[in-house]
Amino acid sequence: MPAACLYAHESFINGYPHTTQALANGIARANRWLQAAGPGDIIKAVPKSYLLGNRSLYIDAFMAAKGSLSPDGSFPARGANTAFRALASVDDKLAAARLDLSALYTNTSVERANARYPLG
């Protein structure tokens, strides 16, 4: 289920391509850093208030969820369908809609980011 991604209206993407690309670069690089980060790295980077007074619980939860993060920042093709099915299960109008889900997202900026900042 895609989450914690960048959402932008097409007019913003087209009107501010350099800003859009800079944001995608940051997300792609942060995701890559998270893939390599260990518990000590995470604790150093996360604001203390996020730990809610329990460092070990935060780290355990993060490390358990780490595998669900996109290693390169891209939006998986099946992700749009997963999100659609989840929302359609609680919204009859959406369930009846016929959408071209591939037209609702793009990985263009993250592909450029990963070309500029290769994995590894």
GROMACS elastic network, one bead per residue, 0.5 to 0.9 nm:
[ bonds ]
;  ai    aj funct       b0    kb
    1    78     6  0.86956   500
    1    79     6  0.55750   500
    1    80     6  0.79297   500
    1    81     6  0.88806   500
    1    82     6  0.58741   500
    1    83     6  0.59054   500
    1    86     6  0.88397   500
    2     5     6  0.71634   500
    2    69     6  0.89876   500
    2    70     6  0.89655   500
    2    75     6  0.69192   500
    2    76     6  0.77790   500
    2    79     6  0.56510   500
    2    80     6  0.75259   500
    2    82     6  0.81504   500
    2    83     6  0.70970   500
    3     6     6  0.87864   500
    5    27     6  0.81562   500
    5    73     6  0.82823   500
    5    75     6  0.82295   500
    6    23     6  0.79812   500
    6    24     6  0.77378   500
    6    27     6  0.83920   500
    8    11     6  0.81293   500
    8    12     6  0.63027   500
    8    13     6  0.65791   500
    8    20     6  0.85595   500
    9    12     6  0.53698   500
    9    13     6  0.65429   500
    9    14     6  0.88069   500
   10    13     6  0.50395   500
   10    14     6  0.60837   500
   10    15     6  0.83159   500
   11    14     6  0.51571   500
   11    15     6  0.57447   500
   11    16     6  0.82792   500
   12    16     6  0.56725   500
   12    17     6  0.78346   500
   12    20     6  0.79726   500
   13    16     6  0.54478   500
   13    17     6  0.54853   500
   13    18     6  0.87506   500
   13    19     6  0.81976   500
   13    20     6  0.58828   500
   13    21     6  0.87726   500
   14    17     6  0.57110   500
   14    20     6  0.86530   500
   15    18     6  0.89642   500
   16    19     6  0.54206   500
   16    20     6  0.61262   500
   16    21     6  0.86385   500
   17    21     6  0.60535   500
   17    22     6  0.85478   500
   18    21     6  0.50781   500
   18    22     6  0.60928   500
   18    23     6  0.86285   500
   19    22     6  0.50311   500
   19    23     6  0.62039   500
   19    24     6  0.86177   500
   20    23     6  0.52689   500
   20    24     6  0.63056   500
   20    25     6  0.86600   500
   20   109     6  0.74297   500
   21    24     6  0.50295   500
   21    25     6  0.60290   500
   21    26     6  0.86081   500
   21   109     6  0.56284   500
   21   110     6  0.78149   500
   21   112     6  0.78993   500
   21   113     6  0.73257   500
   22    25     6  0.50025   500
   22    26     6  0.62771   500
   22    27     6  0.87654   500
   22   109     6  0.88273   500
   22   113     6  0.83567   500
   23    26     6  0.51640   500
   23    27     6  0.63286   500
   23    28     6  0.86659   500
   23   109     6  0.88346   500
   24    27     6  0.51419   500
   24    28     6  0.60379   500
   24    29     6  0.84537   500
   24    73     6  0.80216   500
   24   109     6  0.58614   500
   24   110     6  0.54836   500
   24   112     6  0.85718   500
   24   113     6  0.64783   500
   25    28     6  0.52645   500
   25    29     6  0.60762   500
   25    30     6  0.84591   500
   25   109     6  0.77458   500
   25   110     6  0.67179   500
   25   112     6  0.80604   500
   25   114     6  0.76615   500
   25   116     6  0.84397   500
   25   117     6  0.80338   500
   26    29     6  0.52343   500
   26    30     6  0.59720   500
   26    31     6  0.85239   500
   26   113     6  0.83546   500
   27    30     6  0.50411   500
   27    31     6  0.60460   500
   27    32     6  0.85343   500
   27    72     6  0.86605   500
   27    73     6  0.63566   500
   27   110     6  0.82334   500
   27   113     6  0.89500   500
   28    31     6  0.52107   500
   28    32     6  0.62556   500
   28    33     6  0.86774   500
   28    70     6  0.87421   500
   28    71     6  0.80202   500
   28    72     6  0.54948   500
   28    74     6  0.78144   500
   28   110     6  0.64063   500
   28   113     6  0.65898   500
   28   114     6  0.69107   500
   28   117     6  0.85070   500
   29    32     6  0.50865   500
   29    33     6  0.61645   500
   29    34     6  0.86388   500
   29    72     6  0.76896   500
   29    73     6  0.79906   500
   29   113     6  0.80552   500
   29   114     6  0.81457   500
   29   117     6  0.74041   500
   29   119     6  0.89694   500
   30    34     6  0.61208   500
   30    35     6  0.86694   500
   30    72     6  0.89282   500
   30    73     6  0.84342   500
   31    34     6  0.50457   500
   31    35     6  0.63340   500
   31    36     6  0.89630   500
   31    69     6  0.72686   500
   31    70     6  0.66600   500
   31    71     6  0.57303   500
   31    72     6  0.61450   500
   31    73     6  0.59982   500
   32    35     6  0.51869   500
   32    36     6  0.67313   500
   32    37     6  0.87542   500
   32    70     6  0.83968   500
   32    71     6  0.56207   500
   32    72     6  0.59403   500
   32    73     6  0.78068   500
   32   119     6  0.73575   500
   32   120     6  0.86988   500
   33    36     6  0.53544   500
   33    37     6  0.59683   500
   33    71     6  0.88633   500
   34    38     6  0.81143   500
   34    41     6  0.88694   500
   34    42     6  0.78767   500
   34    66     6  0.78151   500
   34    69     6  0.84939   500
   34    71     6  0.81289   500
   35    38     6  0.84387   500
   35    66     6  0.73043   500
   35    67     6  0.81324   500
   35    69     6  0.80348   500
   35    70     6  0.86776   500
   35    71     6  0.62289   500
   37    40     6  0.78461   500
   37    41     6  0.55528   500
   37    42     6  0.64380   500
   38    41     6  0.52981   500
   38    42     6  0.63468   500
   38    43     6  0.88157   500
   38    63     6  0.85157   500
   39    42     6  0.51447   500
   39    43     6  0.62334   500
   39    44     6  0.87206   500
   39    59     6  0.62001   500
   39    60     6  0.86159   500
   39    62     6  0.87123   500
   39    63     6  0.75890   500
   40    43     6  0.52172   500
   40    44     6  0.63109   500
   40    45     6  0.87881   500
   40    59     6  0.89094   500
   41    44     6  0.52573   500
   41    45     6  0.63688   500
   41    46     6  0.87841   500
   42    45     6  0.51924   500
   42    46     6  0.60339   500
   42    59     6  0.76720   500
   42    62     6  0.88215   500
   43    46     6  0.54655   500
   43    47     6  0.80806   500
   43    48     6  0.82226   500
   43    51     6  0.85592   500
   43    55     6  0.75767   500
   43    58     6  0.88327   500
   43    59     6  0.75035   500
   44    47     6  0.80150   500
   44    48     6  0.89167   500
   45    48     6  0.89684   500
   46    49     6  0.83025   500
   46    50     6  0.67180   500
   46    51     6  0.77261   500
   47    50     6  0.55994   500
   47    51     6  0.73657   500
   48    51     6  0.54648   500
   48    52     6  0.74428   500
   48    53     6  0.79060   500
   48    55     6  0.86031   500
   49    52     6  0.56228   500
   49    53     6  0.74946   500
   50    53     6  0.82300   500
   50    58     6  0.81304   500
   51    54     6  0.55856   500
   51    55     6  0.54231   500
   51    56     6  0.85503   500
   51    57     6  0.80181   500
   51    58     6  0.56656   500
   51    59     6  0.84597   500
   52    55     6  0.76461   500
   52    58     6  0.79789   500
   53    58     6  0.89513   500
   54    57     6  0.54902   500
   54    58     6  0.63272   500
   54    59     6  0.87984   500
   55    58     6  0.51817   500
   55    59     6  0.62000   500
   55    60     6  0.85911   500
   56    59     6  0.51239   500
   56    60     6  0.60175   500
   56    61     6  0.85057   500
   57    60     6  0.50887   500
   57    61     6  0.60708   500
   57    62     6  0.84759   500
   58    61     6  0.52087   500
   58    62     6  0.60445   500
   58    63     6  0.85171   500
   59    62     6  0.50360   500
   59    63     6  0.59261   500
   59    64     6  0.84034   500
   60    63     6  0.52729   500
   60    64     6  0.61449   500
   60    65     6  0.87016   500
   61    64     6  0.51690   500
   61    65     6  0.62839   500
   61    66     6  0.85456   500
   62    65     6  0.51279   500
   62    66     6  0.58100   500
   63    66     6  0.50240   500
   63    67     6  0.77586   500
   64    67     6  0.71067   500
   64    68     6  0.86634   500
   65    68     6  0.56284   500
   65    69     6  0.73938   500
   66    69     6  0.55972   500
   66    70     6  0.89407   500
   67    70     6  0.79581   500
   67    71     6  0.84482   500
   68    71     6  0.87021   500
   69    72     6  0.87266   500
   69    73     6  0.80994   500
   70    73     6  0.50944   500
   70    74     6  0.63166   500
   70    75     6  0.75903   500
   70    76     6  0.83711   500
   71    74     6  0.78531   500
   72   110     6  0.77802   500
   72   111     6  0.87602   500
   72   114     6  0.70958   500
   72   119     6  0.76288   500
   73   107     6  0.85623   500
   73   110     6  0.63191   500
   73   111     6  0.87272   500
   73   114     6  0.85501   500
   74   106     6  0.86975   500
   74   107     6  0.58135   500
   74   108     6  0.89671   500
   74   110     6  0.60734   500
   74   111     6  0.75524   500
   75    78     6  0.85380   500
   75    79     6  0.67269   500
   75    80     6  0.82901   500
   75   105     6  0.78404   500
   75   106     6  0.75824   500
   75   107     6  0.63362   500
   75   110     6  0.88320   500
   76    79     6  0.50640   500
   76    80     6  0.75743   500
   76   107     6  0.88280   500
   77    80     6  0.64016   500
   77    81     6  0.77812   500
   77   101     6  0.89400   500
   77   102     6  0.75365   500
   78    81     6  0.53447   500
   78    82     6  0.62874   500
   78    83     6  0.88068   500
   79    82     6  0.50114   500
   79    83     6  0.61765   500
   79    84     6  0.84862   500
   80    83     6  0.52034   500
   80    84     6  0.60445   500
   80    85     6  0.86106   500
   80   101     6  0.61012   500
   80   102     6  0.75431   500
   80   104     6  0.78953   500
   80   105     6  0.79753   500
   81    85     6  0.60740   500
   81    86     6  0.85437   500
   81   101     6  0.69626   500
   82    85     6  0.52906   500
   82    86     6  0.62635   500
   82    87     6  0.87407   500
   83    86     6  0.51577   500
   83    87     6  0.62132   500
   83    88     6  0.84416   500
   84    87     6  0.52463   500
   84    88     6  0.58468   500
   84    89     6  0.84703   500
   84    94     6  0.81533   500
   84    95     6  0.81946   500
   84   101     6  0.83090   500
   85    88     6  0.50114   500
   85    89     6  0.60827   500
   85    95     6  0.77220   500
   86    89     6  0.53596   500
   86    90     6  0.73340   500
   87    90     6  0.56673   500
   87    91     6  0.62609   500
   87    94     6  0.73215   500
   87    95     6  0.78817   500
   88    92     6  0.63360   500
   88    93     6  0.77231   500
   88    94     6  0.51948   500
   88    96     6  0.80791   500
   88    97     6  0.88550   500
   89    92     6  0.73157   500
   89    94     6  0.85406   500
   89    95     6  0.68808   500
   90    94     6  0.84968   500
   90    95     6  0.82406   500
   91    94     6  0.53710   500
   91    95     6  0.61788   500
   91    96     6  0.88404   500
   92    96     6  0.62849   500
   92    97     6  0.87527   500
   93    96     6  0.52672   500
   93    97     6  0.64464   500
   94    97     6  0.50478   500
   94    98     6  0.83577   500
   95    98     6  0.81970   500
   98   101     6  0.89153   500
   99   102     6  0.86455   500
   99   103     6  0.84059   500
   99   104     6  0.87474   500
  100   103     6  0.56155   500
  100   104     6  0.73015   500
  101   104     6  0.53327   500
  101   105     6  0.76248   500
  102   105     6  0.62670   500
  102   106     6  0.78197   500
  103   106     6  0.75993   500
  106   109     6  0.76229   500
  106   110     6  0.85852   500
  107   110     6  0.53172   500
  107   111     6  0.59762   500
  107   112     6  0.86523   500
  108   111     6  0.51492   500
  108   112     6  0.63655   500
  108   113     6  0.87133   500
  109   112     6  0.51108   500
  109   113     6  0.61823   500
  109   114     6  0.86902   500
  110   114     6  0.60705   500
  110   115     6  0.84750   500
  111   114     6  0.51850   500
  111   115     6  0.62056   500
  111   116     6  0.86727   500
  112   115     6  0.50561   500
  112   116     6  0.62270   500
  112   117     6  0.85408   500
  113   116     6  0.51299   500
  113   117     6  0.59448   500
  113   118     6  0.80428   500
  114   118     6  0.50834   500
  114   119     6  0.68680   500
  115   118     6  0.54802   500
  115   119     6  0.85839   500
